């Protein structure tokens, strides 16, 4: 039976492995820079993000990582950074359970909306979100600045 639970200290190693799998799936295998120690700190010490994991026979098979964000129009929001399930377990209902648990957390936090991104080429994910009655916004473009503090 698959257990959906809040991530606990020690899960960061498994979550990072899944983050790396996700990066490969998203065609950016070398993009992951975060270390296990940084992820542990962010999740359990600084608490700047939270995670929920899906566990099958004591093996982490999926995760959702999220954090509180803010909208000047809406107020407090929740941003779902990643939702990932091991490939062999997709279409088994695990993703839906993780997503629903994050939505429950969002409601407990009394946020006004939950947001996330999905690549426009990731049709399985797009279909997944549409089945959950999500609205996908094609109007906004994403902006980004990256900072490299490891300049030699």
N, CA, C and O atoms as a GROMACS GRO file, in nm:
protein
  608
    1UNK      N    1   0.084  -0.120   0.000
    1UNK     CA    2   0.000   0.000   0.000
    1UNK      C    3   0.088   0.125   0.000
    1UNK      O    4   0.190   0.131   0.069
    2UNK      N    5   0.049   0.221  -0.076
    2UNK     CA    6   0.127   0.344  -0.088
    2UNK      C    7   0.083   0.443   0.019
    2UNK      O    8  -0.035   0.471   0.036
    3UNK      N    9   0.182   0.495   0.090
    3UNK     CA   10   0.159   0.591   0.198
    3UNK      C   11   0.197   0.730   0.148
    3UNK      O   12   0.304   0.749   0.090
    4UNK      N   13   0.109   0.826   0.170
    4UNK     CA   14   0.138   0.967   0.138
    4UNK      C   15   0.159   1.037   0.272
    4UNK      O   16   0.069   1.036   0.357
    5UNK      N   17   0.277   1.097   0.290
    5UNK     CA   18   0.306   1.162   0.419
    5UNK      C   19   0.398   1.281   0.399
    5UNK      O   20   0.461   1.298   0.295
    6UNK      N   21   0.402   1.364   0.503
    6UNK     CA   22   0.494   1.478   0.503
    6UNK      C   23   0.637   1.425   0.507
    6UNK      O   24   0.665   1.327   0.576
    7UNK      N   25   0.725   1.487   0.433
    7UNK     CA   26   0.865   1.447   0.433
    7UNK      C   27   0.924   1.468   0.572
    7UNK      O   28   0.891   1.564   0.641
    8UNK      N   29   1.010   1.376   0.611
    8UNK     CA   30   1.077   1.386   0.740
    8UNK      C   31   1.228   1.382   0.718
    8UNK      O   32   1.276   1.344   0.612
    9UNK      N   33   1.301   1.423   0.821
    9UNK     CA   34   1.446   1.423   0.816
    9UNK      C   35   1.495   1.285   0.772
    9UNK      O   36   1.455   1.184   0.829
   10UNK      N   37   1.579   1.282   0.674
   10UNK     CA   38   1.627   1.156   0.616
   10UNK      C   39   1.570   1.133   0.477
   10UNK      O   40   1.630   1.061   0.397
   11UNK      N   41   1.456   1.193   0.448
   11UNK     CA   42   1.395   1.179   0.314
   11UNK      C   43   1.468   1.262   0.209
   11UNK      O   44   1.450   1.238   0.089
   12UNK      N   45   1.549   1.358   0.251
   12UNK     CA   46   1.610   1.450   0.155
   12UNK      C   47   1.696   1.379   0.051
   12UNK      O   48   1.704   1.422  -0.063
   13UNK      N   49   1.762   1.269   0.090
   13UNK     CA   50   1.845   1.196  -0.007
   13UNK      C   51   1.759   1.138  -0.118
   13UNK      O   52   1.791   1.150  -0.236
   14UNK      N   53   1.648   1.076  -0.079
   14UNK     CA   54   1.558   1.016  -0.178
   14UNK      C   55   1.492   1.124  -0.263
   14UNK      O   56   1.475   1.106  -0.384
   15UNK      N   57   1.454   1.234  -0.201
   15UNK     CA   58   1.392   1.344  -0.277
   15UNK      C   59   1.491   1.398  -0.380
   15UNK      O   60   1.453   1.425  -0.494
   16UNK      N   61   1.616   1.415  -0.340
   16UNK     CA   62   1.716   1.466  -0.434
   16UNK      C   63   1.737   1.370  -0.551
   16UNK      O   64   1.754   1.415  -0.665
   17UNK      N   65   1.736   1.242  -0.526
   17UNK     CA   66   1.747   1.145  -0.636
   17UNK      C   67   1.630   1.161  -0.733
   17UNK      O   68   1.649   1.154  -0.854
   18UNK      N   69   1.510   1.182  -0.679
   18UNK     CA   70   1.393   1.202  -0.765
   18UNK      C   71   1.400   1.335  -0.838
   18UNK      O   72   1.356   1.345  -0.953
   19UNK      N   73   1.454   1.438  -0.773
   19UNK     CA   74   1.473   1.567  -0.840
   19UNK      C   75   1.566   1.548  -0.961
   19UNK      O   76   1.542   1.606  -1.067
   20UNK      N   77   1.669   1.469  -0.944
   20UNK     CA   78   1.762   1.443  -1.055
   20UNK      C   79   1.694   1.364  -1.166
   20UNK      O   80   1.719   1.388  -1.284
   21UNK      N   81   1.608   1.268  -1.130
   21UNK     CA   82   1.531   1.195  -1.231
   21UNK      C   83   1.440   1.291  -1.308
   21UNK      O   84   1.428   1.283  -1.430
   22UNK      N   85   1.377   1.383  -1.234
   22UNK     CA   86   1.290   1.482  -1.297
   22UNK      C   87   1.369   1.568  -1.395
   22UNK      O   88   1.321   1.598  -1.504
   23UNK      N   89   1.489   1.608  -1.356
   23UNK     CA   90   1.572   1.691  -1.444
   23UNK      C   91   1.605   1.617  -1.574
   23UNK      O   92   1.607   1.678  -1.681
   24UNK      N   93   1.630   1.489  -1.565
   24UNK     CA   94   1.655   1.408  -1.685
   24UNK      C   95   1.529   1.406  -1.771
   24UNK      O   96   1.535   1.425  -1.893
   25UNK      N   97   1.414   1.382  -1.708
   25UNK     CA   98   1.287   1.378  -1.781
   25UNK      C   99   1.260   1.512  -1.850
   25UNK      O  100   1.208   1.516  -1.962
   26UNK      N  101   1.295   1.621  -1.782
   26UNK     CA  102   1.271   1.755  -1.837
   26UNK      C  103   1.384   1.802  -1.928
   26UNK      O  104   1.393   1.920  -1.961
   27UNK      N  105   1.470   1.710  -1.968
   27UNK     CA  106   1.576   1.735  -2.066
   27UNK      C  107   1.682   1.833  -2.017
   27UNK      O  108   1.743   1.905  -2.096
   28UNK      N  109   1.702   1.836  -1.885
   28UNK     CA  110   1.805   1.922  -1.826
   28UNK      C  111   1.885   1.843  -1.723
   28UNK      O  112   1.888   1.880  -1.606
   29UNK      N  113   1.950   1.734  -1.765
   29UNK     CA  114   2.015   1.644  -1.669
   29UNK      C  115   2.126   1.707  -1.586
   29UNK      O  116   2.157   1.658  -1.478
   30UNK      N  117   2.187   1.813  -1.635
   30UNK     CA  118   2.297   1.875  -1.563
   30UNK      C  119   2.256   2.001  -1.486
   30UNK      O  120   2.342   2.073  -1.436
   31UNK      N  121   2.128   2.027  -1.478
   31UNK     CA  122   2.081   2.153  -1.418
   31UNK      C  123   2.073   2.149  -1.265
   31UNK      O  124   2.070   2.255  -1.202
   32UNK      N  125   2.070   2.032  -1.206
   32UNK     CA  126   2.053   2.023  -1.060
   32UNK      C  127   2.184   2.057  -0.991
   32UNK      O  128   2.284   1.987  -1.008
   33UNK      N  129   2.183   2.165  -0.914
   33UNK     CA  130   2.302   2.210  -0.842
   33UNK      C  131   2.291   2.189  -0.692
   33UNK      O  132   2.393   2.185  -0.622
   34UNK      N  133   2.170   2.175  -0.642
   34UNK     CA  134   2.149   2.166  -0.498
   34UNK      C  135   2.210   2.036  -0.443
   34UNK      O  136   2.210   1.933  -0.509
   35UNK      N  137   2.260   2.045  -0.321
   35UNK     CA  138   2.318   1.928  -0.255
   35UNK      C  139   2.218   1.871  -0.154
   35UNK      O  140   2.119   1.936  -0.119
   36UNK      N  141   2.245   1.751  -0.110
   36UNK     CA  142   2.161   1.690  -0.007
   36UNK      C  143   2.158   1.777   0.118
   36UNK      O  144   2.054   1.795   0.180
   37UNK      N  145   2.274   1.831   0.155
   37UNK     CA  146   2.283   1.915   0.275
   37UNK      C  147   2.200   2.041   0.260
   37UNK      O  148   2.131   2.082   0.354
   38UNK      N  149   2.206   2.104   0.143
   38UNK     CA  150   2.125   2.224   0.120
   38UNK      C  151   1.976   2.191   0.125
   38UNK      O  152   1.898   2.264   0.187
   39UNK      N  153   1.937   2.083   0.061
   39UNK     CA  154   1.796   2.045   0.062
   39UNK      C  155   1.750   2.015   0.204
   39UNK      O  156   1.640   2.056   0.244
   40UNK      N  157   1.832   1.944   0.282
   40UNK     CA  158   1.798   1.916   0.422
   40UNK      C  159   1.777   2.046   0.499
   40UNK      O  160   1.680   2.060   0.573
   41UNK      N  161   1.867   2.140   0.480
   41UNK     CA  162   1.856   2.269   0.548
   41UNK      C  163   1.730   2.343   0.506
   41UNK      O  164   1.657   2.396   0.590
   42UNK      N  165   1.704   2.347   0.377
   42UNK     CA  166   1.587   2.421   0.327
   42UNK      C  167   1.456   2.360   0.374
   42UNK      O  168   1.360   2.432   0.404
   43UNK      N  169   1.451   2.227   0.381
   43UNK     CA  170   1.328   2.159   0.423
   43UNK      C  171   1.308   2.159   0.575
   43UNK      O  172   1.198   2.182   0.623
   44UNK      N  173   1.416   2.133   0.651
   44UNK     CA  174   1.398   2.102   0.792
   44UNK      C  175   1.460   2.202   0.890
   44UNK      O  176   1.424   2.201   1.007
   45UNK      N  177   1.550   2.286   0.845
   45UNK     CA  178   1.612   2.384   0.936
   45UNK      C  179   1.558   2.523   0.904
   45UNK      O  180   1.494   2.586   0.989
   46UNK      N  181   1.584   2.572   0.783
   46UNK     CA  182   1.532   2.704   0.744
   46UNK      C  183   1.383   2.699   0.714
   46UNK      O  184   1.314   2.800   0.726
   47UNK      N  185   1.334   2.583   0.677
   47UNK     CA  186   1.192   2.561   0.645
   47UNK      C  187   1.139   2.660   0.542
   47UNK      O  188   1.031   2.718   0.558
   48UNK      N  189   1.217   2.679   0.436
   48UNK     CA  190   1.172   2.769   0.329
   48UNK      C  191   1.086   2.696   0.226
   48UNK      O  192   1.023   2.758   0.141
   49UNK      N  193   1.084   2.564   0.236
   49UNK     CA  194   0.996   2.484   0.152
   49UNK      C  195   0.954   2.361   0.232
   49UNK      O  196   1.010   2.330   0.337
   50UNK      N  197   0.854   2.292   0.179
   50UNK     CA  198   0.804   2.171   0.242
   50UNK      C  199   0.788   2.065   0.135
   50UNK      O  200   0.784   2.096   0.016
   51UNK      N  201   0.780   1.941   0.178
   51UNK     CA  202   0.761   1.833   0.081
   51UNK      C  203   0.670   1.726   0.139
   51UNK      O  204   0.663   1.704   0.260
   52UNK      N  205   0.601   1.661   0.048
   52UNK     CA  206   0.520   1.545   0.079
   52UNK      C  207   0.576   1.433  -0.007
   52UNK      O  208   0.610   1.454  -0.123
   53UNK      N  209   0.584   1.313   0.050
   53UNK     CA  210   0.639   1.201  -0.024
   53UNK      C  211   0.536   1.089  -0.036
   53UNK      O  212   0.447   1.074   0.047
   54UNK      N  213   0.551   1.012  -0.142
   54UNK     CA  214   0.475   0.889  -0.161
   54UNK      C  215   0.572   0.775  -0.136
   54UNK      O  216   0.680   0.770  -0.195
   55UNK      N  217   0.534   0.684  -0.047
   55UNK     CA  218   0.623   0.576  -0.006
   55UNK      C  219   0.555   0.441  -0.032
   55UNK      O  220   0.439   0.421   0.003
   56UNK      N  221   0.630   0.351  -0.094
   56UNK     CA  222   0.581   0.215  -0.120
   56UNK      C  223   0.685   0.118  -0.064
   56UNK      O  224   0.799   0.115  -0.110
   57UNK      N  225   0.645   0.038   0.035
   57UNK     CA  226   0.738  -0.057   0.099
   57UNK      C  227   0.865   0.013   0.146
   57UNK      O  228   0.976  -0.037   0.124
   58UNK      N  229   0.849   0.126   0.211
   58UNK     CA  230   0.958   0.206   0.268
   58UNK      C  231   1.050   0.269   0.163
   58UNK      O  232   1.160   0.315   0.197
   59UNK      N  233   1.008   0.270   0.038
   59UNK     CA  234   1.085   0.334  -0.069
   59UNK      C  235   1.009   0.457  -0.118
   59UNK      O  236   0.892   0.449  -0.152
   60UNK      N  237   1.078   0.572  -0.120
   60UNK     CA  238   1.016   0.695  -0.168
   60UNK      C  239   1.005   0.685  -0.320
   60UNK      O  240   1.105   0.674  -0.391
   61UNK      N  241   0.881   0.689  -0.370
   61UNK     CA  242   0.856   0.670  -0.513
   61UNK      C  243   0.807   0.798  -0.582
   61UNK      O  244   0.792   0.802  -0.704
   62UNK      N  245   0.783   0.901  -0.502
   62UNK     CA  246   0.736   1.027  -0.559
   62UNK      C  247   0.738   1.135  -0.453
   62UNK      O  248   0.747   1.107  -0.334
   63UNK      N  249   0.730   1.259  -0.499
   63UNK     CA  250   0.730   1.371  -0.405
   63UNK      C  251   0.662   1.491  -0.466
   63UNK      O  252   0.648   1.504  -0.588
   64UNK      N  253   0.619   1.579  -0.378
   64UNK     CA  254   0.571   1.712  -0.416
   64UNK      C  255   0.644   1.810  -0.325
   64UNK      O  256   0.644   1.793  -0.203
   65UNK      N  257   0.706   1.911  -0.383
   65UNK     CA  258   0.777   2.013  -0.306
   65UNK      C  259   0.710   2.147  -0.333
   65UNK      O  260   0.684   2.181  -0.448
   66UNK      N  261   0.683   2.222  -0.227
   66UNK     CA  262   0.606   2.346  -0.240
   66UNK      C  263   0.650   2.447  -0.135
   66UNK      O  264   0.722   2.413  -0.041
   67UNK      N  265   0.605   2.570  -0.152
   67UNK     CA  266   0.635   2.676  -0.056
   67UNK      C  267   0.529   2.784  -0.066
   67UNK      O  268   0.455   2.792  -0.164
   68UNK      N  269   0.524   2.866   0.037
   68UNK     CA  270   0.430   2.978   0.038
   68UNK      C  271   0.486   3.089  -0.051
   68UNK      O  272   0.603   3.124  -0.043
   69UNK      N  273   0.400   3.141  -0.135
   69UNK     CA  274   0.437   3.254  -0.221
   69UNK      C  275   0.338   3.367  -0.196
   69UNK      O  276   0.253   3.359  -0.107
   70UNK      N  277   0.349   3.471  -0.275
   70UNK     CA  278   0.265   3.588  -0.250
   70UNK      C  279   0.224   3.653  -0.381
   70UNK      O  280   0.304   3.663  -0.475
   71UNK      N  281   0.101   3.697  -0.388
   71UNK     CA  282   0.049   3.772  -0.502
   71UNK      C  283   0.000   3.906  -0.451
   71UNK      O  284  -0.075   3.913  -0.354
   72UNK      N  285   0.041   4.013  -0.517
   72UNK     CA  286  -0.008   4.145  -0.475
   72UNK      C  287  -0.157   4.159  -0.501
   72UNK      O  288  -0.222   4.246  -0.443
   73UNK      N  289  -0.212   4.077  -0.588
   73UNK     CA  290  -0.355   4.082  -0.616
   73UNK      C  291  -0.435   3.991  -0.525
   73UNK      O  292  -0.548   4.022  -0.489
   74UNK      N  293  -0.377   3.878  -0.486
   74UNK     CA  294  -0.452   3.778  -0.410
   74UNK      C  295  -0.407   3.762  -0.266
   74UNK      O  296  -0.487   3.722  -0.180
   75UNK      N  297  -0.280   3.793  -0.238
   75UNK     CA  298  -0.228   3.769  -0.104
   75UNK      C  299  -0.150   3.639  -0.101
   75UNK      O  300  -0.079   3.605  -0.196
   76UNK      N  301  -0.164   3.566   0.010
   76UNK     CA  302  -0.086   3.444   0.031
   76UNK      C  303  -0.128   3.334  -0.068
   76UNK      O  304  -0.247   3.308  -0.087
   77UNK      N  305  -0.028   3.272  -0.129
   77UNK     CA  306  -0.050   3.165  -0.227
   77UNK      C  307   0.043   3.048  -0.193
   77UNK      O  308   0.131   3.060  -0.107
   78UNK      N  309   0.024   2.939  -0.261
   78UNK     CA  310   0.113   2.824  -0.247
   78UNK      C  311   0.167   2.791  -0.385
   78UNK      O  312   0.091   2.778  -0.482
   79UNK      N  313   0.298   2.776  -0.394
   79UNK     CA  314   0.361   2.743  -0.521
   79UNK      C  315   0.412   2.599  -0.517
   79UNK      O  316   0.493   2.564  -0.432
   80UNK      N  317   0.362   2.518  -0.608
   80UNK     CA  318   0.405   2.379  -0.621
   80UNK      C  319   0.525   2.378  -0.715
   80UNK      O  320   0.510   2.392  -0.837
   81UNK      N  321   0.642   2.360  -0.660
   81UNK     CA  322   0.766   2.365  -0.739
   81UNK      C  323   0.782   2.239  -0.824
   81UNK      O  324   0.811   2.247  -0.943
   82UNK      N  325   0.763   2.124  -0.762
   82UNK     CA  326   0.778   1.998  -0.834
   82UNK      C  327   0.678   1.895  -0.786
   82UNK      O  328   0.647   1.887  -0.667
   83UNK      N  329   0.628   1.818  -0.878
   83UNK     CA  330   0.547   1.699  -0.849
   83UNK      C  331   0.603   1.591  -0.940
   83UNK      O  332   0.598   1.604  -1.062
   84UNK      N  333   0.656   1.485  -0.880
   84UNK     CA  334   0.723   1.383  -0.961
   84UNK      C  335   0.695   1.245  -0.904
   84UNK      O  336   0.700   1.223  -0.783
   85UNK      N  337   0.667   1.153  -0.994
   85UNK     CA  338   0.645   1.012  -0.960
   85UNK      C  339   0.739   0.930  -1.047
   85UNK      O  340   0.757   0.960  -1.165
   86UNK      N  341   0.799   0.827  -0.989
   86UNK     CA  342   0.884   0.738  -1.069
   86UNK      C  343   0.806   0.689  -1.191
   86UNK      O  344   0.686   0.661  -1.183
   87UNK      N  345   0.874   0.680  -1.303
   87UNK     CA  346   0.809   0.650  -1.432
   87UNK      C  347   0.722   0.526  -1.428
   87UNK      O  348   0.612   0.525  -1.483
   88UNK      N  349   0.769   0.420  -1.363
   88UNK     CA  350   0.694   0.295  -1.364
   88UNK      C  351   0.566   0.300  -1.281
   88UNK      O  352   0.484   0.208  -1.289
   89UNK      N  353   0.549   0.405  -1.202
   89UNK     CA  354   0.429   0.416  -1.118
   89UNK      C  355   0.335   0.528  -1.163
   89UNK      O  356   0.235   0.555  -1.096
   90UNK      N  357   0.366   0.592  -1.274
   90UNK     CA  358   0.276   0.694  -1.325
   90UNK      C  359   0.147   0.628  -1.373
   90UNK      O  360   0.146   0.512  -1.412
   91UNK      N  361   0.040   0.704  -1.370
   91UNK     CA  362  -0.093   0.658  -1.411
   91UNK      C  363  -0.149   0.552  -1.315
   91UNK      O  364  -0.236   0.473  -1.351
   92UNK      N  365  -0.097   0.553  -1.191
   92UNK     CA  366  -0.144   0.459  -1.089
   92UNK      C  367  -0.227   0.528  -0.981
   92UNK      O  368  -0.276   0.463  -0.889
   93UNK      N  369  -0.242   0.661  -0.993
   93UNK     CA  370  -0.317   0.736  -0.893
   93UNK      C  371  -0.230   0.803  -0.788
   93UNK      O  372  -0.279   0.882  -0.708
   94UNK      N  373  -0.101   0.773  -0.787
   94UNK     CA  374  -0.010   0.830  -0.687
   94UNK      C  375   0.003   0.981  -0.707
   94UNK      O  376  -0.001   1.056  -0.609
   95UNK      N  377   0.019   1.025  -0.830
   95UNK     CA  378   0.030   1.168  -0.857
   95UNK      C  379  -0.093   1.244  -0.812
   95UNK      O  380  -0.082   1.352  -0.754
   96UNK      N  381  -0.208   1.187  -0.838
   96UNK     CA  382  -0.334   1.251  -0.796
   96UNK      C  383  -0.339   1.262  -0.644
   96UNK      O  384  -0.381   1.365  -0.591
   97UNK      N  385  -0.297   1.157  -0.574
   97UNK     CA  386  -0.297   1.161  -0.426
   97UNK      C  387  -0.202   1.268  -0.375
   97UNK      O  388  -0.235   1.342  -0.282
   98UNK      N  389  -0.083   1.276  -0.434
   98UNK     CA  390   0.012   1.380  -0.393
   98UNK      C  391  -0.044   1.519  -0.420
   98UNK      O  392  -0.038   1.607  -0.334
   99UNK      N  393  -0.098   1.539  -0.538
   99UNK     CA  394  -0.154   1.669  -0.575
   99UNK      C  395  -0.267   1.707  -0.480
   99UNK      O  396  -0.275   1.821  -0.434
  100UNK      N  397  -0.355   1.612  -0.453
  100UNK     CA  398  -0.467   1.640  -0.362
  100UNK      C  399  -0.418   1.674  -0.222
  100UNK      O  400  -0.476   1.760  -0.155
  101UNK      N  401  -0.312   1.606  -0.176
  101UNK     CA  402  -0.258   1.637  -0.044
  101UNK      C  403  -0.201   1.778  -0.040
  101UNK      O  404  -0.220   1.849   0.058
  102UNK      N  405  -0.133   1.819  -0.146
  102UNK     CA  406  -0.081   1.956  -0.152
  102UNK      C  407  -0.197   2.055  -0.152
  102UNK      O  408  -0.190   2.158  -0.086
  103UNK      N  409  -0.303   2.025  -0.225
  103UNK     CA  410  -0.421   2.113  -0.227
  103UNK      C  411  -0.483   2.123  -0.087
  103UNK      O  412  -0.530   2.229  -0.048
  104UNK      N  413  -0.483   2.013  -0.012
  104UNK     CA  414  -0.532   2.015   0.126
  104UNK      C  415  -0.445   2.106   0.212
  104UNK      O  416  -0.496   2.184   0.292
  105UNK      N  417  -0.314   2.095   0.196
  105UNK     CA  418  -0.221   2.182   0.269
  105UNK      C  419  -0.249   2.327   0.234
  105UNK      O  420  -0.251   2.413   0.322
  106UNK      N  421  -0.269   2.355   0.107
  106UNK     CA  422  -0.298   2.492   0.062
  106UNK      C  423  -0.422   2.545   0.132
  106UNK      O  424  -0.425   2.660   0.177
  107UNK      N  425  -0.525   2.463   0.143
  107UNK     CA  426  -0.648   2.506   0.208
  107UNK      C  427  -0.628   2.525   0.358
  107UNK      O  428  -0.684   2.617   0.417
  108UNK      N  429  -0.549   2.438   0.421
  108UNK     CA  430  -0.519   2.454   0.563
  108UNK      C  431  -0.441   2.583   0.589
  108UNK      O  432  -0.459   2.647   0.692
  109UNK      N  433  -0.355   2.619   0.496
  109UNK     CA  434  -0.278   2.743   0.508
  109UNK      C  435  -0.361   2.866   0.469
  109UNK      O  436  -0.316   2.979   0.482
  110UNK      N  437  -0.482   2.840   0.422
  110UNK     CA  438  -0.575   2.947   0.381
  110UNK      C  439  -0.515   3.037   0.273
  110UNK      O  440  -0.526   3.160   0.279
  111UNK      N  441  -0.452   2.974   0.175
  111UNK     CA  442  -0.400   3.051   0.062
  111UNK      C  443  -0.513   3.076  -0.037
  111UNK      O  444  -0.614   3.006  -0.036
  112UNK      N  445  -0.495   3.176  -0.120
  112UNK     CA  446  -0.599   3.211  -0.217
  112UNK      C  447  -0.588   3.133  -0.346
  112UNK      O  448  -0.687   3.116  -0.418
  113UNK      N  449  -0.467   3.084  -0.377
  113UNK     CA  450  -0.453   3.002  -0.496
  113UNK      C  451  -0.326   2.917  -0.485
  113UNK      O  452  -0.236   2.945  -0.406
  114UNK      N  453  -0.325   2.814  -0.566
  114UNK     CA  454  -0.210   2.726  -0.577
  114UNK      C  455  -0.163   2.736  -0.721
  114UNK      O  456  -0.244   2.732  -0.814
  115UNK      N  457  -0.033   2.750  -0.740
  115UNK     CA  458   0.022   2.769  -0.874
  115UNK      C  459   0.137   2.672  -0.898
  115UNK      O  460   0.198   2.621  -0.805
  116UNK      N  461   0.164   2.646  -1.025
  116UNK     CA  462   0.276   2.564  -1.066
  116UNK      C  463   0.301   2.589  -1.213
  116UNK      O  464   0.224   2.659  -1.279
  117UNK      N  465   0.408   2.532  -1.264
  117UNK     CA  466   0.440   2.542  -1.406
  117UNK      C  467   0.445   2.402  -1.466
  117UNK      O  468   0.468   2.304  -1.396
  118UNK      N  469   0.422   2.396  -1.594
  118UNK     CA  470   0.437   2.270  -1.668
  118UNK      C  471   0.491   2.306  -1.806
  118UNK      O  472   0.445   2.401  -1.869
  119UNK      N  473   0.588   2.229  -1.851
  119UNK     CA  474   0.641   2.254  -1.985
  119UNK      C  475   0.532   2.234  -2.089
  119UNK      O  476   0.449   2.144  -2.077
  120UNK      N  477   0.533   2.318  -2.192
  120UNK     CA  478   0.430   2.307  -2.295
  120UNK      C  479   0.443   2.180  -2.378
  120UNK      O  480   0.349   2.142  -2.448
  121UNK      N  481   0.557   2.113  -2.372
  121UNK     CA  482   0.575   1.987  -2.445
  121UNK      C  483   0.538   1.865  -2.360
  121UNK      O  484   0.535   1.754  -2.411
  122UNK      N  485   0.512   1.886  -2.232
  122UNK     CA  486   0.485   1.774  -2.141
  122UNK      C  487   0.335   1.740  -2.140
  122UNK      O  488   0.265   1.766  -2.042
  123UNK      N  489   0.290   1.683  -2.249
  123UNK     CA  490   0.147   1.655  -2.265
  123UNK      C  491   0.090   1.563  -2.156
  123UNK      O  492  -0.022   1.586  -2.112
  124UNK      N  493   0.163   1.459  -2.111
  124UNK     CA  494   0.107   1.377  -2.003
  124UNK      C  495   0.078   1.459  -1.877
  124UNK      O  496  -0.025   1.439  -1.812
  125UNK      N  497   0.167   1.552  -1.843
  125UNK     CA  498   0.144   1.636  -1.725
  125UNK      C  499   0.029   1.734  -1.750
  125UNK      O  500  -0.054   1.757  -1.662
  126UNK      N  501   0.024   1.791  -1.869
  126UNK     CA  502  -0.086   1.882  -1.903
  126UNK      C  503  -0.219   1.810  -1.891
  126UNK      O  504  -0.314   1.862  -1.832
  127UNK      N  505  -0.227   1.690  -1.946
  127UNK     CA  506  -0.350   1.610  -1.937
  127UNK      C  507  -0.385   1.579  -1.792
  127UNK      O  508  -0.502   1.584  -1.754
  128UNK      N  509  -0.284   1.546  -1.712
  128UNK     CA  510  -0.304   1.517  -1.570
  128UNK      C  511  -0.369   1.636  -1.499
  128UNK      O  512  -0.468   1.619  -1.428
  129UNK      N  513  -0.314   1.755  -1.519
  129UNK     CA  514  -0.367   1.874  -1.452
  129UNK      C  515  -0.507   1.909  -1.503
  129UNK      O  516  -0.592   1.950  -1.425
  130UNK      N  517  -0.528   1.894  -1.631
  130UNK     CA  518  -0.661   1.925  -1.686
  130UNK      C  519  -0.767   1.831  -1.630
  130UNK      O  520  -0.881   1.872  -1.608
  131UNK      N  521  -0.732   1.704  -1.608
  131UNK     CA  522  -0.826   1.609  -1.548
  131UNK      C  523  -0.864   1.650  -1.406
  131UNK      O  524  -0.972   1.616  -1.357
  132UNK      N  525  -0.776   1.724  -1.342
  132UNK     CA  526  -0.801   1.771  -1.206
  132UNK      C  527  -0.870   1.908  -1.206
  132UNK      O  528  -0.877   1.973  -1.102
  133UNK      N  529  -0.920   1.950  -1.321
  133UNK     CA  530  -0.990   2.078  -1.337
  133UNK      C  531  -0.902   2.199  -1.314
  133UNK      O  532  -0.951   2.307  -1.279
  134UNK      N  533  -0.772   2.183  -1.334
  134UNK     CA  534  -0.680   2.296  -1.320
  134UNK      C  535  -0.692   2.387  -1.443
  134UNK      O  536  -0.729   2.343  -1.552
  135UNK      N  537  -0.660   2.513  -1.422
  135UNK     CA  538  -0.656   2.609  -1.532
  135UNK      C  539  -0.510   2.632  -1.568
  135UNK      O  540  -0.428   2.664  -1.482
  136UNK      N  541  -0.479   2.617  -1.695
  136UNK     CA  542  -0.343   2.641  -1.741
  136UNK      C  543  -0.339   2.774  -1.815
  136UNK      O  544  -0.416   2.795  -1.909
  137UNK      N  545  -0.251   2.862  -1.772
  137UNK     CA  546  -0.243   2.997  -1.824
  137UNK      C  547  -0.142   3.002  -1.938
  137UNK      O  548  -0.024   2.974  -1.918
  138UNK      N  549  -0.186   3.038  -2.055
  138UNK     CA  550  -0.096   3.048  -2.170
  138UNK      C  551  -0.058   3.193  -2.199
  138UNK      O  552   0.009   3.220  -2.299
  139UNK      N  553  -0.099   3.284  -2.114
  139UNK     CA  554  -0.076   3.426  -2.137
  139UNK      C  555   0.057   3.475  -2.080
  139UNK      O  556   0.127   3.553  -2.144
  140UNK      N  557   0.092   3.429  -1.960
  140UNK     CA  558   0.209   3.479  -1.891
  140UNK      C  559   0.336   3.409  -1.939
  140UNK      O  560   0.336   3.288  -1.961
  141UNK      N  561   0.443   3.485  -1.955
  141UNK     CA  562   0.574   3.429  -1.982
  141UNK      C  563   0.653   3.432  -1.852
  141UNK      O  564   0.634   3.522  -1.770
  142UNK      N  565   0.738   3.335  -1.833
  142UNK     CA  566   0.818   3.328  -1.711
  142UNK      C  567   0.948   3.405  -1.728
  142UNK      O  568   1.015   3.393  -1.830
  143UNK      N  569   0.982   3.483  -1.628
  143UNK     CA  570   1.110   3.553  -1.626
  143UNK      C  571   1.201   3.488  -1.523
  143UNK      O  572   1.153   3.428  -1.426
  144UNK      N  573   1.332   3.500  -1.543
  144UNK     CA  574   1.424   3.437  -1.449
  144UNK      C  575   1.558   3.508  -1.455
  144UNK      O  576   1.606   3.545  -1.562
  145UNK      N  577   1.619   3.525  -1.338
  145UNK     CA  578   1.759   3.566  -1.325
  145UNK      C  579   1.827   3.458  -1.243
  145UNK      O  580   1.773   3.416  -1.141
  146UNK      N  581   1.942   3.414  -1.286
  146UNK     CA  582   2.015   3.314  -1.209
  146UNK      C  583   2.144   3.376  -1.159
  146UNK      O  584   2.206   3.457  -1.227
  147UNK      N  585   2.183   3.337  -1.037
  147UNK     CA  586   2.302   3.392  -0.973
  147UNK      C  587   2.400   3.279  -0.944
  147UNK      O  588   2.362   3.177  -0.886
  148UNK      N  589   2.524   3.296  -0.984
  148UNK     CA  590   2.627   3.196  -0.959
  148UNK      C  591   2.723   3.250  -0.854
  148UNK      O  592   2.799   3.343  -0.880
  149UNK      N  593   2.717   3.191  -0.735
  149UNK     CA  594   2.803   3.236  -0.625
  149UNK      C  595   2.931   3.154  -0.616
  149UNK      O  596   3.009   3.171  -0.523
  150UNK      N  597   2.953   3.067  -0.713
  150UNK     CA  598   3.073   2.984  -0.713
  150UNK      C  599   3.171   3.030  -0.820
  150UNK      O  600   3.240   2.949  -0.880
  151UNK      N  601   3.177   3.160  -0.842
  151UNK     CA  602   3.267   3.216  -0.943
  151UNK      C  603   3.411   3.194  -0.898
  151UNK      O  604   3.446   3.222  -0.783
  152UNK      N  605   3.491   3.143  -0.989
  152UNK     CA  606   3.631   3.111  -0.954
  152UNK      C  607   3.724   3.225  -0.986
  152UNK      O  608   3.844   3.214  -0.963
   0.00000   0.00000   0.00000
